[in-house]
Amino acid sequence: MKLLLILLVVGLVYFLFIKKKPKIAKNKKNKKDENAETMIECSKCGVYVSGDEMILSNGSYFCSNECLKA
């Protein structure tokens, strides 16, 4: 009975702390790469901005704070 309890505790520690979860890391990385490759046109000046640099305000995309304020 003690041996079974020890194996259960060791297995629990392994699954909670040691085993990695690669699916979550892959999904976050893929999502970031998709946004970086997306080019959106600025609503004010027409310049294309990458997905990770764009500014979204009231449903419109802007390349900079100057275009957002103008």
C-alpha positions in Angstrom: 0.0 0.0 0.0 2.9 2.4 0.8 4.5 1.6 -2.5 1.4 2.4 -4.4 1.0 5.7 -2.6 4.6 6.7 -3.3 4.2 5.9 -7.0 1.1 8.0 -7.1 2.8 11.0 -5.5 5.8 10.6 -7.8 3.6 10.4 -10.9 1.6 13.4 -9.8 4.7 15.5 -9.3 6.0 14.4 -12.7 2.8 15.4 -14.6 2.4 18.7 -12.7 5.9 20.1 -12.7 8.2 18.2 -15.1 6.2 17.3 -18.1 6.2 20.1 -20.7 3.1 21.2 -22.6 4.3 22.0 -26.1 0.8 22.5 -27.7 0.2 25.8 -25.8 3.6 27.2 -26.6 3.2 26.3 -30.3 -0.2 28.0 -30.5 1.0 31.2 -29.0 4.0 31.3 -31.3 1.9 30.6 -34.4 -0.6 33.3 -33.5 2.2 35.9 -33.0 3.7 35.0 -36.4 0.4 35.4 -38.1 0.0 39.0 -36.7 3.5 39.9 -37.6 2.9 38.9 -41.3 -0.4 40.7 -41.6 -0.2 44.1 -43.3 -3.0 46.5 -42.6 -3.6 49.9 -44.4 -3.7 53.0 -42.3 -7.2 54.6 -42.4 -5.8 58.1 -42.5 -2.6 58.1 -44.7 -2.8 54.8 -46.5 0.6 53.4 -45.3 0.7 49.7 -44.7 1.6 48.7 -41.1 2.5 45.2 -39.9 0.1 43.5 -37.6 2.2 43.9 -34.4 2.7 47.7 -34.9 -0.8 48.8 -35.9 -3.1 50.8 -33.6 -6.7 49.9 -33.5 -9.2 52.6 -32.5 -13.0 52.6 -33.1 -12.7 49.8 -35.6 -10.1 51.6 -37.8 -6.4 50.8 -38.0 -3.7 53.6 -37.8 0.0 53.6 -38.4 1.0 56.1 -35.7 -0.4 58.3 -32.9 -0.2 61.3 -35.3 -2.7 59.6 -37.7 -4.9 58.6 -34.8 -5.1 62.1 -33.4 -5.5 63.8 -36.8 
